[in-house]
Amino acid sequence: MSSPTLAPLREPNFRYYWLARLIDRAGTTMAGVALAFAVLEVSDSPSALGTVLAAHSIPLVVFLLAGGVLADRFGRTLVIQATNVASGLSQLAIAGLVISGSAEIWQLAALAAVNGTATAARMPALAGVLPQLVPRDQLKAANLVIAVPENALMVLGPALSGVLVVVVGPGWALAVDGATYLVATLILTRVRIPRPVEGHRSRGVVADLREGWTYLRSTTWLWVVVASFFLLNAINSGAFNTLGPVLATRTDLGEAGWGLIRSAQAVGFLVCSLILIRVSFHRPLRWGMLAIALQGLPMLVLGVEPLLVAAMVASFLAGVGSQIFNLGWDLAMQEHVPDEMLSRAYSYDMLGSFAAMPLGQLLFGPLGLAFGIQPVMIVAGIAYVVAALIPLASRSVRNLPRATAVTAPPAP
C-alpha cells in the first residue's frame, strides 16, 4: 500500500485501535460458523438455531439506542472496554458449555442474549470513534487500513473454523473468540479519545434520543437506506445465515463446505478492499446500493442447486458488493454527520437496519420446514436484489457526493 494509505497508522490512537480491532476480528471470524454448528450439535432443528440467533439479535436491537447515548455521554473508550469484557466472558461461558458437552439450547440462548446486549452498547461507540482518531482527509485510507487485514483474516477464519468443528468441535473456536475480546480490551486502554463536553452531558437521555431521531428523519439519504436494510438484513439473516448452515448439513456441502463458502465471501471483501485503495470513490451510496444487490446471488445459487464451486463464486461476488457498500456507507456517515451526533446517528441506523433480523431468524426456519429450504432461498434471493435497488429511486441516495470540507479531529 502507498504511503498516503498508511498515513493513519502514524497516529498513535489509531494504531492501538487498529491493533485491538485486528486481534478481536481474528477470533470473531471463527465464531459465526462455530456457533451455528454448536447449536446444531445440540439440536439439528433450524428453529433451534433461529432461536439462539434471535436471542442475540433481540437485545441487540432493543439496546442499540441506549448504546448510542452511552457512547456520546460517557466516552467511547469506556463503553468499548466494558462491553468487550462482557462479550468475552459470555463467549467463554458458551465455549465451556459446548466443550463439556453439557450445553442446552436455553443456556446458549441466554448467553447469546448477554452477548447481544454488550454488542448493542459497543457498536455505536466503535462506529463513532474513527473521525476522532484521524483527520477527515484520511478517513477513506483509515477505513481501508482497517478493512484489508480484517478481510484477510475473514478469508482464513471461517474455513479454519469449519475444520476445527470437524476435528475438535465448535467449542474451541468459540473459546478463541472469547479470549480475543479480553486481549483487545487491554490494548484499547492505550487509546485516548476526547471526553464528551459538559454541555452535552447536561441535556439528558430523552433529549439526546430526540435529537438523534430528528436528524434521522430530516436526512433523506439516511432514512431511505436504513429502511432498505430493514428488509435486506431480515432476508440475509433468515435465509442465508439461518437456512444456509442447515442446507449444508443436509447436502454434500457439509460443515467444511459451508466454511469455504463463507471464506469465499471474505476473499471478495479482501480483493475489493485492495482495489478500492486506488479508486476514487465518488457518489458512494449510488455505487454502494448497486453493489450490495450482489448479496442476493449466494441465496439464488444455493436455492437452485447447492454446488460448492458455484456457491463459492456467488459468495465471492457478494463479498465484493458488501465491501463497496460498507466503504460507501462509512464515508457517507463519517463525512456528512456531525461528530457530536455520530454515535447516535449510527445507533438509529443500526436499530433500523437490525430491527427485522430477529423476525427473519425466527420466520425463515418454519418457512423452510413448510415450503422447503431451496424454494425459500430462491424467493429470498430475488427479494433481496429488489430491496437493494429500490433506494436508487431517491435522488438524495443517487447523488450524495463525497464531502469536500477537511477538518482535523478534536484534540484529546
C-alpha positions as CSV (number, residue, x, y, z in Angstrom):
1,M,0.0,0.0,0.0
2,S,1.2,3.5,-0.8
3,S,2.4,5.9,1.9
4,P,-0.8,8.1,1.9
5,T,-2.8,4.9,2.5
6,L,-0.7,4.0,5.6
7,A,-0.7,7.6,6.9
8,P,-3.4,6.8,9.6
9,L,-1.1,4.3,11.3
10,R,1.2,7.2,12.2
11,E,-1.5,8.4,14.6
12,P,-0.8,6.6,18.0
13,N,-4.5,6.5,18.9
14,F,-5.5,5.0,15.6
15,R,-2.6,2.5,15.7
16,Y,-3.7,1.0,19.0
17,Y,-7.3,1.0,17.9
18,W,-6.4,-0.8,14.7
19,L,-4.4,-3.5,16.5
20,A,-7.2,-4.1,19.0
21,R,-9.7,-4.5,16.2
22,L,-7.4,-6.8,14.4
23,I,-7.0,-9.2,17.3
24,D,-10.7,-9.1,18.1
25,R,-11.5,-9.9,14.4
26,A,-9.2,-12.9,14.4
27,G,-11.5,-14.6,16.9
28,T,-14.8,-13.2,15.6
29,T,-14.2,-14.6,12.1
30,M,-14.4,-18.1,13.5
31,A,-17.3,-17.5,15.9
32,G,-20.2,-17.3,13.4
33,V,-19.6,-20.7,11.8
34,A,-18.7,-22.3,15.2
35,L,-21.8,-21.1,17.0
36,A,-24.1,-22.3,14.2
37,F,-22.7,-25.8,14.4
38,A,-22.5,-25.7,18.2
39,V,-26.3,-25.2,18.2
40,L,-26.9,-27.8,15.6
41,E,-24.8,-30.3,17.6
42,V,-27.3,-29.8,20.5
43,S,-30.3,-29.8,18.2
44,D,-30.4,-30.3,14.4
45,S,-33.6,-28.2,14.1
46,P,-33.4,-25.0,12.1
47,S,-35.9,-23.5,14.5
48,A,-33.4,-24.1,17.4
49,L,-30.6,-22.3,15.5
50,G,-33.0,-19.4,14.7
51,T,-33.9,-19.2,18.4
52,V,-30.3,-18.8,19.5
53,L,-29.5,-16.3,16.8
54,A,-32.7,-14.3,17.7
55,A,-31.7,-14.4,21.3
56,H,-28.6,-12.5,20.3
57,S,-30.3,-10.1,17.9
58,I,-33.3,-9.1,20.0
59,P,-31.4,-7.4,22.8
60,L,-29.0,-6.0,20.2
61,V,-32.0,-4.2,18.7
62,V,-33.6,-3.2,22.0
63,F,-30.4,-1.6,23.5
64,L,-28.9,0.0,20.4
65,L,-30.3,3.4,21.1
66,A,-29.1,3.3,24.7
67,G,-25.6,2.3,23.3
68,G,-25.5,5.5,21.1
69,V,-26.4,7.7,24.1
70,L,-23.9,6.0,26.4
71,A,-21.1,6.5,23.8
72,D,-21.9,10.2,23.3
73,R,-22.4,10.9,27.0
74,F,-19.7,8.9,28.8
75,G,-17.0,8.4,26.3
76,R,-16.5,5.8,23.6
77,T,-13.4,4.3,25.2
78,L,-15.1,3.3,28.4
79,V,-18.1,1.9,26.7
80,I,-16.0,-0.2,24.3
81,Q,-13.8,-1.6,27.1
82,A,-16.7,-2.5,29.4
83,T,-18.7,-4.2,26.7
84,N,-15.6,-6.1,25.3
85,V,-15.2,-7.7,28.8
86,A,-18.9,-8.7,28.9
87,S,-18.7,-10.2,25.4
88,G,-15.5,-12.1,26.1
89,L,-16.8,-13.7,29.3
90,S,-20.2,-14.7,27.8
91,Q,-18.5,-16.2,24.8
92,L,-16.1,-18.2,27.0
93,A,-19.1,-19.4,29.0
94,I,-20.7,-20.7,25.8
95,A,-17.4,-22.3,24.8
96,G,-17.2,-24.1,28.2
97,L,-20.7,-25.5,28.0
98,V,-20.1,-26.7,24.4
99,I,-16.7,-28.3,25.1
100,S,-18.0,-30.0,28.3
101,G,-20.9,-31.5,26.4
102,S,-23.5,-30.1,28.8
103,A,-24.9,-27.3,26.7
104,E,-28.7,-26.9,26.3
105,I,-30.5,-24.6,23.9
106,W,-31.8,-22.4,26.6
107,Q,-28.3,-21.9,28.1
108,L,-26.9,-20.9,24.7
109,A,-29.8,-18.6,24.1
110,A,-29.4,-16.9,27.5
111,L,-25.6,-16.3,27.0
112,A,-26.2,-15.2,23.4
113,A,-28.6,-12.6,24.9
114,V,-25.9,-11.3,27.2
115,N,-23.5,-11.1,24.2
116,G,-26.1,-9.3,22.2
117,T,-26.7,-6.7,24.9
118,A,-23.0,-6.0,25.1
119,T,-22.7,-5.8,21.3
120,A,-25.6,-3.3,21.2
121,A,-23.8,-0.9,23.6
122,R,-20.4,-1.4,21.8
123,M,-21.4,-0.9,18.1
124,P,-22.4,2.8,18.1
125,A,-19.2,3.6,20.1
126,L,-17.0,1.7,17.7
127,A,-18.7,3.3,14.7
128,G,-18.3,6.8,16.1
129,V,-14.6,6.5,17.0
130,L,-12.8,6.9,13.7
131,P,-13.3,10.6,13.0
132,Q,-11.8,11.3,16.4
133,L,-8.7,9.3,15.6
134,V,-7.6,10.6,12.2
135,P,-8.0,13.9,10.2
136,R,-11.0,14.0,7.9
137,D,-8.9,13.8,4.7
138,Q,-7.6,10.4,5.9
139,L,-11.0,8.7,6.6
140,K,-11.0,6.7,3.3
141,A,-7.5,5.5,4.0
142,A,-8.3,4.7,7.6
143,N,-11.3,2.6,6.7
144,L,-9.3,0.7,4.1
145,V,-6.3,0.2,6.5
146,I,-8.8,-1.5,8.9
147,A,-10.6,-3.4,6.1
148,V,-7.6,-5.0,4.3
149,P,-6.2,-7.0,7.2
150,E,-9.6,-7.8,8.7
151,N,-10.8,-9.1,5.4
152,A,-7.6,-11.2,5.1
153,L,-8.5,-12.8,8.5
154,M,-12.0,-13.4,7.3
155,V,-10.6,-15.4,4.4
156,L,-9.0,-17.9,6.8
157,G,-11.3,-17.7,9.8
158,P,-14.5,-19.4,8.6
159,A,-12.5,-22.1,6.7
160,L,-10.4,-22.8,9.8
161,S,-13.5,-22.8,12.0
162,G,-15.1,-25.3,9.7
163,V,-12.0,-27.6,10.1
164,L,-12.0,-27.1,13.9
165,V,-15.6,-28.1,14.0
166,V,-14.9,-31.3,12.3
167,V,-11.7,-32.1,14.1
168,V,-12.1,-30.9,17.7
169,G,-15.6,-29.5,17.9
170,P,-17.1,-25.9,17.7
171,G,-16.4,-25.0,21.4
172,W,-12.6,-24.4,20.9
173,A,-13.2,-21.8,18.1
174,L,-15.7,-20.0,20.4
175,A,-13.1,-20.0,23.2
176,V,-10.6,-18.3,20.9
177,D,-13.1,-15.6,20.2
178,G,-13.8,-15.1,23.9
179,A,-10.1,-14.7,24.7
180,T,-9.5,-12.2,21.9
181,Y,-12.2,-9.9,23.3
182,L,-10.2,-9.7,26.5
183,V,-6.8,-9.1,24.8
184,A,-8.3,-6.4,22.7
185,T,-9.6,-4.7,25.8
186,L,-6.1,-4.4,27.3
187,I,-4.8,-2.8,24.1
188,L,-7.7,-0.3,24.0
189,T,-6.6,1.1,27.3
190,R,-3.9,2.9,25.3
191,V,-6.4,4.8,23.1
192,R,-7.1,8.3,24.3
193,I,-10.4,9.6,23.0
194,P,-11.8,13.1,23.9
195,R,-14.4,13.1,26.6
196,P,-17.9,14.5,25.9
197,V,-18.3,18.2,26.6
198,E,-20.1,19.1,29.8
199,G,-22.9,21.0,27.8
200,H,-23.8,17.8,26.0
201,R,-23.9,15.8,29.3
202,S,-26.5,18.1,30.8
203,R,-29.2,17.7,28.1
204,G,-30.4,14.3,29.3
205,V,-31.1,10.9,27.7
206,V,-34.5,11.8,26.2
207,A,-33.2,15.0,24.7
208,D,-30.3,13.0,23.2
209,L,-32.6,10.5,21.7
210,R,-35.0,13.1,20.3
211,E,-32.1,15.0,18.7
212,G,-30.9,11.8,17.0
213,W,-34.4,11.0,15.8
214,T,-34.9,14.5,14.4
215,Y,-31.6,14.2,12.5
216,L,-32.5,10.8,11.1
217,R,-36.0,11.8,9.7
218,S,-34.7,15.1,8.3
219,T,-31.8,13.4,6.4
220,T,-33.4,11.7,3.4
221,W,-30.5,9.6,2.2
222,L,-30.0,8.3,5.7
223,W,-33.6,7.1,6.4
224,V,-34.1,5.7,2.9
225,V,-31.0,3.4,3.1
226,V,-31.9,2.4,6.7
227,A,-35.4,1.5,5.6
228,S,-34.0,-0.7,2.8
229,F,-31.7,-2.5,5.2
230,F,-34.6,-3.3,7.4
231,L,-35.6,-5.7,4.7
232,L,-32.2,-6.7,3.5
233,N,-30.9,-7.8,6.9
234,A,-34.1,-9.7,7.7
235,I,-33.7,-11.6,4.4
236,N,-30.0,-12.3,4.8
237,S,-30.1,-13.3,8.5
238,G,-33.1,-15.6,7.9
239,A,-32.3,-17.2,4.5
240,F,-28.5,-17.2,4.2
241,N,-27.3,-17.2,7.9
242,T,-30.1,-19.5,9.3
243,L,-31.1,-21.8,6.4
244,G,-27.7,-21.9,4.8
245,P,-25.9,-24.0,7.5
246,V,-28.9,-26.3,7.7
247,L,-28.9,-26.8,4.0
248,A,-25.1,-27.5,4.2
249,T,-25.6,-30.3,6.8
250,R,-28.3,-31.9,4.6
251,T,-26.3,-31.9,1.4
252,D,-22.8,-32.7,0.2
253,L,-21.6,-29.3,1.2
254,G,-21.2,-30.2,4.9
255,E,-19.7,-28.1,7.6
256,A,-16.3,-27.7,5.9
257,G,-18.0,-26.7,2.6
258,W,-20.1,-24.0,4.4
259,G,-16.9,-22.7,5.9
260,L,-15.4,-22.4,2.4
261,I,-18.4,-20.6,1.2
262,R,-18.1,-18.0,4.0
263,S,-14.3,-17.7,3.3
264,A,-15.0,-17.1,-0.4
265,Q,-17.1,-14.1,0.7
266,A,-14.2,-12.9,2.7
267,V,-11.9,-13.2,-0.3
268,G,-14.3,-10.9,-2.1
269,F,-14.0,-8.4,0.8
270,L,-10.2,-8.6,0.6
271,V,-9.8,-8.3,-3.1
272,C,-12.3,-5.4,-3.3
273,S,-10.7,-3.5,-0.4
274,L,-7.3,-3.7,-2.2
275,I,-8.8,-2.4,-5.4
276,L,-10.6,0.4,-3.7
277,I,-7.3,1.8,-2.4
278,R,-6.6,3.0,-5.9
279,V,-10.2,4.0,-6.8
280,S,-11.7,7.5,-6.4
281,F,-14.9,6.8,-4.7
282,H,-17.5,9.5,-5.8
283,R,-21.2,9.1,-5.3
284,P,-20.6,6.5,-2.5
285,L,-24.3,5.5,-2.0
286,R,-25.1,5.1,-5.7
287,W,-22.3,2.5,-6.1
288,G,-22.9,1.1,-2.7
289,M,-26.6,0.2,-3.3
290,L,-25.9,-1.2,-6.8
291,A,-23.1,-3.4,-5.3
292,I,-25.0,-4.7,-2.3
293,A,-27.5,-6.3,-4.6
294,L,-24.9,-8.9,-5.4
295,Q,-25.5,-10.2,-1.8
296,G,-28.6,-11.9,-3.2
297,L,-26.6,-14.2,-5.5
298,P,-25.5,-16.8,-2.9
299,M,-29.1,-17.4,-1.9
300,L,-30.2,-17.8,-5.5
301,V,-27.3,-20.3,-6.3
302,L,-27.9,-22.3,-3.1
303,G,-31.7,-22.4,-3.9
304,V,-31.3,-23.6,-7.5
305,E,-28.5,-26.2,-6.8
306,P,-26.2,-26.2,-3.8
307,L,-22.9,-26.9,-5.6
308,L,-19.8,-25.9,-3.8
309,V,-17.9,-24.1,-6.6
310,A,-20.9,-22.2,-7.8
311,A,-21.8,-21.1,-4.2
312,M,-18.2,-20.0,-3.6
313,V,-18.2,-17.9,-6.8
314,A,-21.5,-16.3,-5.8
315,S,-20.3,-15.7,-2.3
316,F,-17.1,-14.1,-3.6
317,L,-19.2,-11.6,-5.7
318,A,-21.4,-10.9,-2.7
319,G,-18.2,-10.1,-0.7
320,V,-17.1,-7.6,-3.4
321,G,-20.5,-5.9,-3.3
322,S,-20.6,-5.8,0.5
323,Q,-17.2,-4.2,0.7
324,I,-18.1,-1.5,-1.8
325,F,-21.3,-0.7,0.2
326,N,-19.5,-0.7,3.6
327,L,-16.9,1.8,2.5
328,G,-19.5,4.0,0.8
329,W,-21.8,4.0,3.8
330,D,-19.0,4.7,6.3
331,L,-17.8,7.6,4.2
332,A,-21.3,9.0,3.9
333,M,-21.8,8.8,7.7
334,Q,-18.3,9.9,8.8
335,E,-18.2,12.8,6.3
336,H,-21.7,14.1,6.5
337,V,-22.9,13.5,10.1
338,P,-21.6,15.9,12.8
339,D,-19.0,14.3,15.1
340,E,-21.0,15.0,18.3
341,M,-24.0,13.1,16.9
342,L,-22.3,10.3,15.0
343,S,-22.7,7.5,17.6
344,R,-26.4,8.4,18.0
345,A,-26.9,8.6,14.2
346,Y,-25.2,5.2,13.9
347,S,-27.4,3.8,16.7
348,Y,-30.6,4.8,14.8
349,D,-29.1,3.4,11.6
350,M,-28.3,0.1,13.3
351,L,-31.7,-0.1,15.0
352,G,-33.5,0.4,11.7
353,S,-31.1,-2.0,9.9
354,F,-31.2,-4.7,12.5
355,A,-34.8,-4.5,13.9
356,A,-36.1,-7.1,11.5
357,M,-33.2,-9.6,11.9
358,P,-34.9,-11.5,14.8
359,L,-38.0,-11.7,12.7
360,G,-36.1,-13.1,9.8
361,Q,-34.3,-15.6,12.0
362,L,-37.4,-16.8,13.7
363,L,-39.6,-16.8,10.5
364,F,-37.3,-18.5,7.9
365,G,-36.8,-21.7,9.9
366,P,-40.6,-22.5,9.9
367,L,-40.8,-21.3,6.2
368,G,-38.0,-23.7,5.3
369,L,-39.8,-26.6,7.0
370,A,-43.1,-25.7,5.4
371,F,-42.1,-25.0,1.8
372,G,-38.6,-26.5,1.5
373,I,-35.3,-24.8,2.1
374,Q,-34.3,-24.4,-1.5
375,P,-37.5,-22.8,-2.8
376,V,-37.4,-20.3,0.1
377,M,-33.8,-19.5,-0.7
378,I,-34.7,-18.7,-4.3
379,V,-37.5,-16.3,-3.3
380,A,-35.3,-14.7,-0.7
381,G,-32.6,-14.0,-3.2
382,I,-34.9,-12.3,-5.7
383,A,-36.5,-10.2,-2.9
384,Y,-33.0,-9.2,-1.7
385,V,-32.0,-7.8,-5.1
386,V,-35.2,-5.9,-5.5
387,A,-35.0,-4.3,-2.0
388,A,-31.4,-3.3,-2.6
389,L,-32.2,-1.4,-5.9
390,I,-35.3,0.5,-4.7
391,P,-33.4,3.2,-2.8
392,L,-31.8,4.3,-6.0
393,A,-35.1,5.9,-6.9
394,S,-34.2,8.6,-4.4
395,R,-32.1,11.4,-5.8
396,S,-30.5,12.1,-2.4
397,V,-29.2,8.5,-2.4
398,R,-28.0,8.5,-6.1
399,N,-26.3,11.9,-5.9
400,L,-24.8,12.1,-2.4
401,P,-21.2,13.4,-3.0
402,R,-18.0,13.0,-1.1
403,A,-17.6,15.8,1.4
404,T,-15.1,18.4,0.4
405,A,-14.5,20.1,3.8
406,V,-11.5,18.8,5.7
407,T,-11.2,19.3,9.4
408,A,-8.8,17.9,12.0
409,P,-10.0,15.7,14.8
410,P,-10.6,17.3,18.1
411,A,-7.6,17.3,20.4
412,P,-7.5,14.7,23.2
